[in-house]
Amino acid sequence: MQLLFAFIIRRFVIGYNKRKIERFMTRPPLNIDAIIKSYSVRDDSAFGQAWTPISKAMWRDISTYDADGAQYGAHQLAPHLSRISKDGANFLKFLGYTEDVATNFEDAYRLSDIGKIDKRYDPQIWSLPHRPTEEERALKRKHTDWALDVIATYIRDDETLLLGHPHVQNIIPALALYHHERLDGNGPLGCDGKQMGTIMQVACIVDAYDGDRIQRPHQPERRTPEETLDRMAAIGEDSKYAGAFDKDLLQEYRRFKLSVE
């Protein structure tokens, strides 16, 4: 009788946890402005105890990705994520956001490209010696969607404690999923840019800036900060970013970047 009771309880718990995982895997809100202000990862010790080892494990796997090949994780991915998370946090403070919001953003955004380490990828896709083909571009864009699958593999053992927290339930998956969206709706997921909110727009801007400043193998030289900012503002013949960003917010980012670089 005790064995039967234990089996029933176990099945109930498994079913409950599975539903919580499925709820986490649903798409998070695009506008996270209010949510990211509602908590503090710095001051929540119970959350920190559960989250810190998982976050460290994620960062370890990001940093060591393709360690036996081109070492993309150590040489490009981890440095890129460190730069954009710090840059975004500092820009938010420049805009007047609190230290808590900036810290929440930095902690979450450093994991935003975790979808790139998904096992469905051949690591060589991230170190191409040539300009990507359309097929290669389409495959690379899947990293935002696949990020949710990757994140879920790390927190299955602690879902009851973590999945209800807004940092894990909303902020981390939202920043991973939407950081390539555009104000004009022409991003990978075609999201309505008018619904993005400031936090997500900041995420998109800092990621585009850092990515644009990385010298690719097919480029003769690295763009300067001014050249990248002009390109993002669609100044000149290059129209890649035309309509992608809010003009006023991008102008504030220009003021911020040129004051610190």
Phi, psi and omega in degrees: 000318179296321178296319179295317179297318180297321179296317181297315179298317180299317180296322179295315181296316179299316180295320179295313180295323178297320179295324179292321176297315180297324178294323178294324185282351174289157185293132179285166179293148179284320179267111183248015185303312182286323184295316185291344176272353191271000183205175177218115178293336180290325189259354182263090186293323180296315177296317182301320180297323181278324187276324187303311180295328179288317177299319179294322178295319177298313182295323176300315182289328174295313185291331182259007181299133180059039182296333181267002180241240181279359181055047181300322181298311183286322187272331185231308188294306181298315177299320178299314181293324176296317182294312186289327180291319177290318181298315179296318179297317180292323178294321178298319177294323176300325179280353178105007178285158184286165177298323180297314180298316180298319180292318177301316180297312184298317181297321182281320189286339179291351177252007191295335180258022183295339176297341180289343179264009177305139184293347177286348179270142162276121184307336182295342180298335183268356181230043182292139179278358185230170174294130185300143173285170178298322178295319178293321177298316181297321179293317181296326181295340182292349184297334179290317178292316183291342179302322181296322177296317182294314181303318183298330181292337182274336189245011181299327182284343184234025188298325183299321182279323190264324189294337178277352181277135183300333180296318182272322184285328187234307192291308181299309180295326180295314180294326178289322187279325192249007190285359174247011179285163184232155180296329182276002178082008183261025176281179183304324182260356179066031182292150177289108184300334181292344181261006189288319186083165185291318184300314181291324177295322176298317179301316181294320182293311184291328178291316180296319181298310183294318179297324181286337181272350176284128179281120179273159181303330182273359181263135182291330179203164180282141177288147175281164176305317180296319179296319179292317179296322176295319179296319179294330178272004180059038175270121184106197186278338183283118185250017183307317186259010180301122179085359185283326189233154173293128186297318181293317180293321179294325177294321176296321179294322176300314179300317180297311185292317183287346177273342184247346183253000000 
